[in-house]
Amino acid sequence: MTEYKKYQCDVCGHIYDEAEGDPENDIAPGTLWADVPDDWRCPECGVGKDDFELMP
């Protein structure tokens, strides 16, 4: 069983949950962070993946 992780945007606090994905932006539920395209942007503030950190 996959243990999904969460990543938080350093700028606005938006949380990307691997279990939920980002269906509104064509990222299916269960998509691991490593598999999210490099050009994906935070749906809240528009920053890139580099501005997200793994949550404890």
All heavy atoms as TSV, in Angstrom:
chain	resi	resn	atom	element	x	y	z
A	1	MET	N	N	0.840	-1.191	0.000
A	1	MET	CA	C	0.000	0.000	0.000
A	1	MET	C	C	0.885	1.255	0.000
A	1	MET	O	O	1.847	1.338	0.744
A	1	MET	CB	C	-0.904	-0.015	1.222
A	1	MET	CG	C	-1.913	1.094	1.224
A	1	MET	SD	S	-3.134	0.823	2.520
A	1	MET	CE	C	-3.158	2.408	3.250
A	2	THR	N	N	0.545	2.184	-0.838
A	2	THR	CA	C	1.323	3.417	-0.956
A	2	THR	C	C	1.015	4.355	0.198
A	2	THR	O	O	-0.140	4.571	0.540
A	2	THR	CB	C	1.002	4.133	-2.280
A	2	THR	OG1	O	1.266	3.238	-3.362
A	2	THR	CG2	C	1.822	5.381	-2.446
A	3	GLU	N	N	2.068	4.898	0.776
A	3	GLU	CA	C	1.889	5.924	1.806
A	3	GLU	C	C	2.033	7.276	1.117
A	3	GLU	O	O	3.125	7.648	0.673
A	3	GLU	CB	C	2.939	5.778	2.900
A	3	GLU	CG	C	2.727	6.762	4.023
A	3	GLU	CD	C	3.716	6.560	5.162
A	3	GLU	OE1	O	4.050	5.410	5.460
A	3	GLU	OE2	O	4.136	7.576	5.730
A	4	TYR	N	N	0.922	7.975	0.976
A	4	TYR	CA	C	0.932	9.250	0.275
A	4	TYR	C	C	1.475	10.356	1.169
A	4	TYR	O	O	1.286	10.333	2.380
A	4	TYR	CB	C	-0.478	9.608	-0.204
A	4	TYR	CG	C	-0.980	8.680	-1.280
A	4	TYR	CD1	C	-2.028	7.804	-1.049
A	4	TYR	CD2	C	-0.385	8.675	-2.535
A	4	TYR	CE1	C	-2.486	6.945	-2.035
A	4	TYR	CE2	C	-0.821	7.827	-3.532
A	4	TYR	CZ	C	-1.879	6.963	-3.278
A	4	TYR	OH	O	-2.314	6.118	-4.268
A	5	LYS	N	N	2.123	11.318	0.536
A	5	LYS	CA	C	2.719	12.437	1.253
A	5	LYS	C	C	2.014	13.722	0.868
A	5	LYS	O	O	1.276	13.781	-0.113
A	5	LYS	CB	C	4.211	12.522	0.929
A	5	LYS	CG	C	4.962	11.289	1.378
A	5	LYS	CD	C	6.396	11.346	0.955
A	5	LYS	CE	C	7.076	10.049	1.412
A	5	LYS	NZ	N	8.291	9.793	0.672
A	6	LYS	N	N	2.287	14.771	1.643
A	6	LYS	CA	C	1.727	16.086	1.377
A	6	LYS	C	C	2.870	17.079	1.267
A	6	LYS	O	O	3.868	16.989	1.977
A	6	LYS	CB	C	0.786	16.517	2.504
A	6	LYS	CG	C	-0.454	15.661	2.605
A	6	LYS	CD	C	-1.349	16.128	3.729
A	6	LYS	CE	C	-2.566	15.227	3.842
A	6	LYS	NZ	N	-3.473	15.685	4.902
A	7	TYR	N	N	2.700	18.034	0.362
A	7	TYR	CA	C	3.685	19.082	0.135
A	7	TYR	C	C	2.997	20.426	0.263
A	7	TYR	O	O	1.892	20.613	-0.248
A	7	TYR	CB	C	4.300	18.933	-1.260
A	7	TYR	CG	C	5.117	17.669	-1.393
A	7	TYR	CD1	C	4.504	16.444	-1.628
A	7	TYR	CD2	C	6.486	17.697	-1.242
A	7	TYR	CE1	C	5.245	15.275	-1.723
A	7	TYR	CE2	C	7.243	16.540	-1.342
A	7	TYR	CZ	C	6.613	15.333	-1.582
A	7	TYR	OH	O	7.354	14.178	-1.664
A	8	GLN	N	N	3.657	21.371	0.952
A	8	GLN	CA	C	3.045	22.673	1.194
A	8	GLN	C	C	3.808	23.771	0.469
A	8	GLN	O	O	5.041	23.809	0.487
A	8	GLN	CB	C	3.017	22.978	2.687
A	8	GLN	CG	C	2.273	24.259	3.011
A	8	GLN	CD	C	2.041	24.427	4.493
A	8	GLN	OE1	O	2.778	23.920	5.313
A	8	GLN	NE2	N	0.990	25.151	4.831
A	9	CYS	N	N	3.048	24.671	-0.137
A	9	CYS	CA	C	3.621	25.825	-0.822
A	9	CYS	C	C	4.197	26.792	0.214
A	9	CYS	O	O	3.507	27.179	1.160
A	9	CYS	CB	C	2.541	26.523	-1.651
A	9	CYS	SG	S	3.126	27.989	-2.522
A	10	ASP	N	N	5.472	27.175	0.009
A	10	ASP	CA	C	6.129	28.122	0.921
A	10	ASP	C	C	5.554	29.522	0.810
A	10	ASP	O	O	5.700	30.329	1.717
A	10	ASP	CB	C	7.629	28.199	0.612
A	10	ASP	CG	C	8.368	26.927	0.975
A	10	ASP	OD1	O	7.914	26.175	1.855
A	10	ASP	OD2	O	9.423	26.671	0.349
A	11	VAL	N	N	4.922	29.820	-0.321
A	11	VAL	CA	C	4.429	31.174	-0.564
A	11	VAL	C	C	3.030	31.386	0.013
A	11	VAL	O	O	2.789	32.323	0.759
A	11	VAL	CB	C	4.459	31.504	-2.075
A	11	VAL	CG1	C	3.865	32.876	-2.354
A	11	VAL	CG2	C	5.883	31.413	-2.603
A	12	CYS	N	N	2.091	30.483	-0.326
A	12	CYS	CA	C	0.697	30.719	0.067
A	12	CYS	C	C	0.118	29.673	1.026
A	12	CYS	O	O	-0.984	29.846	1.525
A	12	CYS	CB	C	-0.188	30.820	-1.176
A	12	CYS	SG	S	-0.471	29.232	-2.005
A	13	GLY	N	N	0.850	28.578	1.232
A	13	GLY	CA	C	0.367	27.563	2.159
A	13	GLY	C	C	-0.497	26.481	1.538
A	13	GLY	O	O	-0.960	25.579	2.231
A	14	HIS	N	N	-0.730	26.547	0.221
A	14	HIS	CA	C	-1.518	25.516	-0.454
A	14	HIS	C	C	-0.862	24.153	-0.238
A	14	HIS	O	O	0.359	24.030	-0.264
A	14	HIS	CB	C	-1.619	25.813	-1.949
A	14	HIS	CG	C	-2.331	24.746	-2.729
A	14	HIS	ND1	N	-3.695	24.645	-2.753
A	14	HIS	CD2	C	-1.853	23.728	-3.488
A	14	HIS	CE1	C	-4.037	23.603	-3.506
A	14	HIS	NE2	N	-2.925	23.033	-3.963
A	15	ILE	N	N	-1.678	23.130	-0.029
A	15	ILE	CA	C	-1.153	21.791	0.197
A	15	ILE	C	C	-1.486	20.895	-0.985
A	15	ILE	O	O	-2.648	20.786	-1.382
A	15	ILE	CB	C	-1.722	21.192	1.500
A	15	ILE	CG1	C	-1.225	22.023	2.687
A	15	ILE	CG2	C	-1.323	19.725	1.644
A	15	ILE	CD1	C	-1.852	21.658	4.012
A	16	TYR	N	N	-0.430	20.283	-1.547
A	16	TYR	CA	C	-0.620	19.252	-2.569
A	16	TYR	C	C	-0.589	17.922	-1.840
A	16	TYR	O	O	0.415	17.548	-1.230
A	16	TYR	CB	C	0.474	19.278	-3.637
A	16	TYR	CG	C	0.303	18.132	-4.611
A	16	TYR	CD1	C	-0.625	18.217	-5.634
A	16	TYR	CD2	C	1.008	16.937	-4.459
A	16	TYR	CE1	C	-0.831	17.151	-6.502
A	16	TYR	CE2	C	0.813	15.872	-5.322
A	16	TYR	CZ	C	-0.108	15.984	-6.331
A	16	TYR	OH	O	-0.325	14.926	-7.179
A	17	ASP	N	N	-1.712	17.205	-1.892
A	17	ASP	CA	C	-1.846	15.889	-1.268
A	17	ASP	C	C	-1.798	14.849	-2.374
A	17	ASP	O	O	-2.637	14.854	-3.276
A	17	ASP	CB	C	-3.180	15.842	-0.519
A	17	ASP	CG	C	-3.397	14.561	0.261
A	17	ASP	OD1	O	-2.768	13.527	-0.070
A	17	ASP	OD2	O	-4.199	14.583	1.204
A	18	GLU	N	N	-0.781	13.979	-2.324
A	18	GLU	CA	C	-0.636	12.971	-3.372
A	18	GLU	C	C	-1.892	12.106	-3.502
A	18	GLU	O	O	-2.250	11.695	-4.599
A	18	GLU	CB	C	0.572	12.077	-3.082
A	18	GLU	CG	C	1.893	12.789	-3.189
A	18	GLU	CD	C	3.072	11.913	-2.840
A	18	GLU	OE1	O	2.918	10.968	-2.035
A	18	GLU	OE2	O	4.168	12.172	-3.362
A	19	ALA	N	N	-2.567	11.832	-2.404
A	19	ALA	CA	C	-3.770	11.003	-2.435
A	19	ALA	C	C	-4.896	11.679	-3.223
A	19	ALA	O	O	-5.681	11.015	-3.894
A	19	ALA	CB	C	-4.241	10.682	-1.020
A	20	GLU	N	N	-4.952	13.012	-3.147
A	20	GLU	CA	C	-6.024	13.763	-3.811
A	20	GLU	C	C	-5.631	14.249	-5.205
A	20	GLU	O	O	-6.496	14.485	-6.045
A	20	GLU	CB	C	-6.422	14.966	-2.955
A	20	GLU	CG	C	-7.044	14.560	-1.634
A	20	GLU	CD	C	-7.386	15.765	-0.768
A	20	GLU	OE1	O	-7.291	16.913	-1.260
A	20	GLU	OE2	O	-7.742	15.545	0.387
A	21	GLY	N	N	-4.328	14.446	-5.432
A	21	GLY	CA	C	-3.882	14.992	-6.705
A	21	GLY	C	C	-4.382	16.420	-6.897
A	21	GLY	O	O	-4.641	17.132	-5.935
A	22	ASP	N	N	-4.542	16.812	-8.130
A	22	ASP	CA	C	-5.064	18.142	-8.491
A	22	ASP	C	C	-5.917	17.964	-9.746
A	22	ASP	O	O	-5.536	18.387	-10.839
A	22	ASP	CB	C	-3.908	19.111	-8.725
A	22	ASP	CG	C	-4.362	20.532	-9.020
A	22	ASP	OD1	O	-5.559	20.841	-8.806
A	22	ASP	OD2	O	-3.534	21.323	-9.486
A	23	PRO	N	N	-7.080	17.302	-9.594
A	23	PRO	CA	C	-7.913	16.978	-10.751
A	23	PRO	C	C	-8.300	18.186	-11.612
A	23	PRO	O	O	-8.435	18.050	-12.824
A	23	PRO	CB	C	-9.157	16.331	-10.147
A	23	PRO	CG	C	-8.743	15.867	-8.795
A	23	PRO	CD	C	-7.647	16.807	-8.352
A	24	GLU	N	N	-8.452	19.343	-10.999
A	24	GLU	CA	C	-8.816	20.540	-11.766
A	24	GLU	C	C	-7.720	20.930	-12.753
A	24	GLU	O	O	-7.962	21.660	-13.705
A	24	GLU	CB	C	-9.137	21.700	-10.826
A	24	GLU	CG	C	-10.401	21.487	-10.016
A	24	GLU	CD	C	-10.712	22.652	-9.094
A	24	GLU	OE1	O	-10.046	23.691	-9.187
A	24	GLU	OE2	O	-11.630	22.504	-8.278
A	25	ASN	N	N	-6.503	20.460	-12.494
A	25	ASN	CA	C	-5.366	20.767	-13.374
A	25	ASN	C	C	-4.780	19.490	-13.981
A	25	ASN	O	O	-3.588	19.411	-14.268
A	25	ASN	CB	C	-4.299	21.549	-12.598
A	25	ASN	CG	C	-4.790	22.943	-12.252
A	25	ASN	OD1	O	-5.005	23.763	-13.127
A	25	ASN	ND2	N	-4.989	23.203	-10.979
A	26	ASP	N	N	-5.647	18.491	-14.156
A	26	ASP	CA	C	-5.305	17.236	-14.834
A	26	ASP	C	C	-4.245	16.392	-14.130
A	26	ASP	O	O	-3.513	15.648	-14.774
A	26	ASP	CB	C	-4.874	17.495	-16.287
A	26	ASP	CG	C	-5.998	18.124	-17.105
A	26	ASP	OD1	O	-7.157	17.724	-16.904
A	26	ASP	OD2	O	-5.711	19.003	-17.929
A	27	ILE	N	N	-4.163	16.504	-12.798
A	27	ILE	CA	C	-3.282	15.645	-12.012
A	27	ILE	C	C	-4.193	14.683	-11.245
A	27	ILE	O	O	-4.919	15.091	-10.340
A	27	ILE	CB	C	-2.402	16.448	-11.026
A	27	ILE	CG1	C	-1.646	17.575	-11.737
A	27	ILE	CG2	C	-1.462	15.518	-10.275
A	27	ILE	CD1	C	-0.641	17.134	-12.768
A	28	ALA	N	N	-4.157	13.413	-11.635
A	28	ALA	CA	C	-5.081	12.417	-11.087
A	28	ALA	C	C	-4.785	12.115	-9.617
A	28	ALA	O	O	-3.632	12.201	-9.176
A	28	ALA	CB	C	-4.970	11.125	-11.894
A	29	PRO	N	N	-5.820	11.764	-8.841
A	29	PRO	CA	C	-5.595	11.301	-7.472
A	29	PRO	C	C	-4.603	10.137	-7.479
A	29	PRO	O	O	-4.621	9.302	-8.381
A	29	PRO	CB	C	-6.977	10.844	-7.017
A	29	PRO	CG	C	-7.926	11.662	-7.837
A	29	PRO	CD	C	-7.239	11.805	-9.182
A	30	GLY	N	N	-3.726	10.133	-6.485
A	30	GLY	CA	C	-2.720	9.084	-6.386
A	30	GLY	C	C	-1.427	9.407	-7.123
A	30	GLY	O	O	-0.508	8.600	-7.144
A	31	THR	N	N	-1.334	10.609	-7.725
A	31	THR	CA	C	-0.117	10.997	-8.443
A	31	THR	C	C	0.945	11.432	-7.440
A	31	THR	O	O	0.747	12.383	-6.683
A	31	THR	CB	C	-0.397	12.143	-9.436
A	31	THR	OG1	O	-1.385	11.715	-10.374
A	31	THR	CG2	C	0.867	12.544	-10.180
A	32	LEU	N	N	2.067	10.711	-7.433
A	32	LEU	CA	C	3.173	11.043	-6.536
A	32	LEU	C	C	3.811	12.358	-6.956
A	32	LEU	O	O	3.800	12.729	-8.134
A	32	LEU	CB	C	4.218	9.924	-6.547
A	32	LEU	CG	C	3.715	8.548	-6.122
A	32	LEU	CD1	C	4.863	7.541	-6.179
A	32	LEU	CD2	C	3.079	8.576	-4.745
A	33	TRP	N	N	4.382	13.061	-5.985
A	33	TRP	CA	C	4.995	14.366	-6.244
A	33	TRP	C	C	6.035	14.277	-7.347
A	33	TRP	O	O	6.119	15.137	-8.221
A	33	TRP	CB	C	5.609	14.902	-4.952
A	33	TRP	CG	C	6.164	16.283	-5.064
A	33	TRP	CD1	C	7.466	16.644	-4.948
A	33	TRP	CD2	C	5.439	17.498	-5.293
A	33	TRP	NE1	N	7.612	18.010	-5.091
A	33	TRP	CE2	C	6.365	18.558	-5.309
A	33	TRP	CE3	C	4.097	17.799	-5.492
A	33	TRP	CZ2	C	6.001	19.886	-5.509
A	33	TRP	CZ3	C	3.730	19.125	-5.692
A	33	TRP	CH2	C	4.673	20.147	-5.704
A	34	ALA	N	N	6.834	13.220	-7.338
A	34	ALA	CA	C	7.876	13.045	-8.354
A	34	ALA	C	C	7.291	12.914	-9.755
A	34	ALA	O	O	7.962	13.215	-10.743
A	34	ALA	CB	C	8.722	11.826	-8.026
A	35	ASP	N	N	6.031	12.494	-9.848
A	35	ASP	CA	C	5.380	12.304	-11.146
A	35	ASP	C	C	4.566	13.513	-11.601
A	35	ASP	O	O	4.032	13.520	-12.708
A	35	ASP	CB	C	4.492	11.064	-11.097
A	35	ASP	CG	C	5.299	9.798	-10.870
A	35	ASP	OD1	O	6.464	9.750	-11.321
A	35	ASP	OD2	O	4.772	8.874	-10.231
A	36	VAL	N	N	4.473	14.532	-10.751
A	36	VAL	CA	C	3.797	15.769	-11.145
A	36	VAL	C	C	4.723	16.483	-12.130
A	36	VAL	O	O	5.920	16.628	-11.863
A	36	VAL	CB	C	3.523	16.669	-9.909
A	36	VAL	CG1	C	2.996	18.033	-10.335
A	36	VAL	CG2	C	2.531	15.990	-8.961
A	37	PRO	N	N	4.210	16.901	-13.286
A	37	PRO	CA	C	5.070	17.545	-14.290
A	37	PRO	C	C	5.825	18.751	-13.723
A	37	PRO	O	O	5.300	19.477	-12.871
A	37	PRO	CB	C	4.087	17.999	-15.373
A	37	PRO	CG	C	2.893	17.125	-15.193
A	37	PRO	CD	C	2.811	16.821	-13.717
A	38	ASP	N	N	7.046	18.952	-14.196
A	38	ASP	CA	C	7.875	20.048	-13.713
A	38	ASP	C	C	7.279	21.421	-14.013
A	38	ASP	O	O	7.624	22.395	-13.344
A	38	ASP	CB	C	9.281	19.957	-14.298
A	38	ASP	CG	C	10.072	18.791	-13.729
A	38	ASP	OD1	O	9.763	18.335	-12.603
A	38	ASP	OD2	O	10.999	18.333	-14.416
A	39	ASP	N	N	6.398	21.497	-15.009
A	39	ASP	CA	C	5.800	22.793	-15.342
A	39	ASP	C	C	4.480	23.046	-14.605
A	39	ASP	O	O	3.823	24.048	-14.833
A	39	ASP	CB	C	5.615	22.934	-16.847
A	39	ASP	CG	C	4.645	21.911	-17.436
A	39	ASP	OD1	O	4.207	20.977	-16.718
A	39	ASP	OD2	O	4.327	22.038	-18.631
A	40	TRP	N	N	4.106	22.156	-13.691
A	40	TRP	CA	C	2.899	22.347	-12.874
A	40	TRP	C	C	3.091	23.568	-11.988
A	40	TRP	O	O	4.193	23.857	-11.528
A	40	TRP	CB	C	2.653	21.096	-12.019
A	40	TRP	CG	C	1.471	21.178	-11.110
A	40	TRP	CD1	C	0.176	20.928	-11.423
A	40	TRP	CD2	C	1.470	21.527	-9.716
A	40	TRP	NE1	N	-0.637	21.089	-10.316
A	40	TRP	CE2	C	0.155	21.466	-9.258
A	40	TRP	CE3	C	2.470	21.892	-8.816
A	40	TRP	CZ2	C	-0.204	21.752	-7.941
A	40	TRP	CZ3	C	2.107	22.178	-7.509
A	40	TRP	CH2	C	0.793	22.098	-7.094
A	41	ARG	N	N	2.033	24.303	-11.781
A	41	ARG	CA	C	2.071	25.508	-10.948
A	41	ARG	C	C	1.065	25.401	-9.813
A	41	ARG	O	O	0.014	24.782	-9.957
A	41	ARG	CB	C	1.735	26.748	-11.787
A	41	ARG	CG	C	2.726	27.018	-12.893
A	41	ARG	CD	C	3.988	27.560	-12.313
A	41	ARG	NE	N	4.995	27.801	-13.353
A	41	ARG	CZ	C	6.281	27.887	-13.075
A	41	ARG	NH1	N	6.712	27.753	-11.850
A	41	ARG	NH2	N	7.142	28.108	-14.042
A	42	CYS	N	N	1.386	26.037	-8.694
A	42	CYS	CA	C	0.469	26.085	-7.557
A	42	CYS	C	C	-0.850	26.689	-8.022
A	42	CYS	O	O	-0.860	27.786	-8.590
A	42	CYS	CB	C	1.073	26.930	-6.437
A	42	CYS	SG	S	-0.047	27.148	-5.025
A	43	PRO	N	N	-1.969	25.996	-7.783
A	43	PRO	CA	C	-3.252	26.537	-8.238
A	43	PRO	C	C	-3.700	27.776	-7.465
A	43	PRO	O	O	-4.587	28.491	-7.908
A	43	PRO	CB	C	-4.228	25.373	-8.031
A	43	PRO	CG	C	-3.565	24.453	-7.085
A	43	PRO	CD	C	-2.089	24.665	-7.210
A	44	GLU	N	N	-3.073	28.045	-6.334
A	44	GLU	CA	C	-3.458	29.221	-5.540
A	44	GLU	C	C	-2.670	30.477	-5.925
A	44	GLU	O	O	-3.228	31.546	-6.074
A	44	GLU	CB	C	-3.226	28.937	-4.048
A	44	GLU	CG	C	-4.003	27.755	-3.511
A	44	GLU	CD	C	-5.448	28.078	-3.210
A	44	GLU	OE1	O	-5.747	29.231	-2.850
A	44	GLU	OE2	O	-6.273	27.161	-3.334
A	45	CYS	N	N	-1.329	30.317	-6.064
A	45	CYS	CA	C	-0.506	31.516	-6.274
A	45	CYS	C	C	0.383	31.465	-7.511
A	45	CYS	O	O	1.002	32.463	-7.858
A	45	CYS	CB	C	0.332	31.802	-5.031
A	45	CYS	SG	S	1.670	30.629	-4.752
A	46	GLY	N	N	0.487	30.306	-8.157
A	46	GLY	CA	C	1.196	30.220	-9.424
A	46	GLY	C	C	2.687	29.920	-9.373
A	46	GLY	O	O	3.338	29.893	-10.407
A	47	VAL	N	N	3.255	29.692	-8.173
A	47	VAL	CA	C	4.680	29.356	-8.117
A	47	VAL	C	C	4.896	27.916	-8.549
A	47	VAL	O	O	3.966	27.111	-8.600
A	47	VAL	CB	C	5.271	29.595	-6.703
A	47	VAL	CG1	C	5.166	31.057	-6.320
A	47	VAL	CG2	C	4.643	28.696	-5.667
A	48	GLY	N	N	6.150	27.573	-8.846
A	48	GLY	CA	C	6.481	26.233	-9.318
A	48	GLY	C	C	6.735	25.233	-8.196
A	48	GLY	O	O	6.684	25.565	-7.005
A	49	LYS	N	N	7.042	24.009	-8.605
A	49	LYS	CA	C	7.272	22.916	-7.654
A	49	LYS	C	C	8.425	23.198	-6.692
A	49	LYS	O	O	8.431	22.684	-5.571
A	49	LYS	CB	C	7.556	21.614	-8.401
A	49	LYS	CG	C	6.326	20.974	-9.013
A	49	LYS	CD	C	6.665	19.717	-9.780
A	49	LYS	CE	C	7.210	18.623	-8.896
A	49	LYS	NZ	N	7.486	17.382	-9.629
A	50	ASP	N	N	9.388	24.005	-7.118
A	50	ASP	CA	C	10.551	24.301	-6.268
A	50	ASP	C	C	10.167	25.041	-4.994
A	50	ASP	O	O	10.946	25.076	-4.045
A	50	ASP	CB	C	11.575	25.139	-7.038
A	50	ASP	CG	C	12.268	24.355	-8.130
A	50	ASP	OD1	O	12.200	23.103	-8.123
A	50	ASP	OD2	O	12.873	24.995	-9.015
A	51	ASP	N	N	8.985	25.645	-4.984
A	51	ASP	CA	C	8.536	26.410	-3.815
A	51	ASP	C	C	7.649	25.578	-2.886
A	51	ASP	O	O	6.979	26.140	-2.011
A	51	ASP	CB	C	7.804	27.683	-4.260
A	51	ASP	CG	C	8.761	28.707	-4.853
A	51	ASP	OD1	O	9.764	29.032	-4.188
A	51	ASP	OD2	O	8.536	29.150	-5.986
A	52	PHE	N	N	7.660	24.265	-3.053
A	52	PHE	CA	C	6.894	23.375	-2.172
A	52	PHE	C	C	7.860	22.549	-1.337
A	52	PHE	O	O	8.941	22.198	-1.777
A	52	PHE	CB	C	6.029	22.407	-2.996
A	52	PHE	CG	C	4.740	23.012	-3.466
A	52	PHE	CD1	C	4.729	23.945	-4.482
A	52	PHE	CD2	C	3.538	22.634	-2.908
A	52	PHE	CE1	C	3.545	24.496	-4.930
A	52	PHE	CE2	C	2.341	23.182	-3.343
A	52	PHE	CZ	C	2.341	24.108	-4.354
A	53	GLU	N	N	7.452	22.273	-0.084
A	53	GLU	CA	C	8.274	21.461	0.811
A	53	GLU	C	C	7.441	20.312	1.355
A	53	GLU	O	O	6.233	20.456	1.605
A	53	GLU	CB	C	8.777	22.317	1.968
A	53	GLU	CG	C	9.633	23.452	1.474
A	53	GLU	CD	C	10.794	23.752	2.387
A	53	GLU	OE1	O	11.085	22.967	3.291
A	53	GLU	OE2	O	11.388	24.818	2.173
A	54	LEU	N	N	8.111	19.175	1.555
A	54	LEU	CA	C	7.470	18.010	2.138
A	54	LEU	C	C	7.023	18.336	3.546
A	54	LEU	O	O	7.792	18.888	4.351
A	54	LEU	CB	C	8.454	16.837	2.145
A	54	LEU	CG	C	7.979	15.552	2.794
A	54	LEU	CD1	C	6.779	14.960	2.064
A	54	LEU	CD2	C	9.134	14.548	2.836
A	55	MET	N	N	5.790	18.004	3.857
A	55	MET	CA	C	5.275	18.229	5.219
A	55	MET	C	C	5.672	17.056	6.115
A	55	MET	O	O	5.736	15.922	5.656
A	55	MET	CB	C	3.748	18.370	5.187
A	55	MET	CG	C	3.281	19.597	4.422
A	55	MET	SD	S	1.489	19.727	4.348
A	55	MET	CE	C	1.106	20.093	6.061
A	56	PRO	N	N	5.954	17.344	7.365
A	56	PRO	CA	C	6.335	16.274	8.311
A	56	PRO	C	C	5.186	15.326	8.577
A	56	PRO	O	O	4.052	15.613	8.403
A	56	PRO	CB	C	6.724	17.019	9.583
A	56	PRO	CG	C	6.331	18.425	9.412
A	56	PRO	CD	C	5.959	18.652	7.981
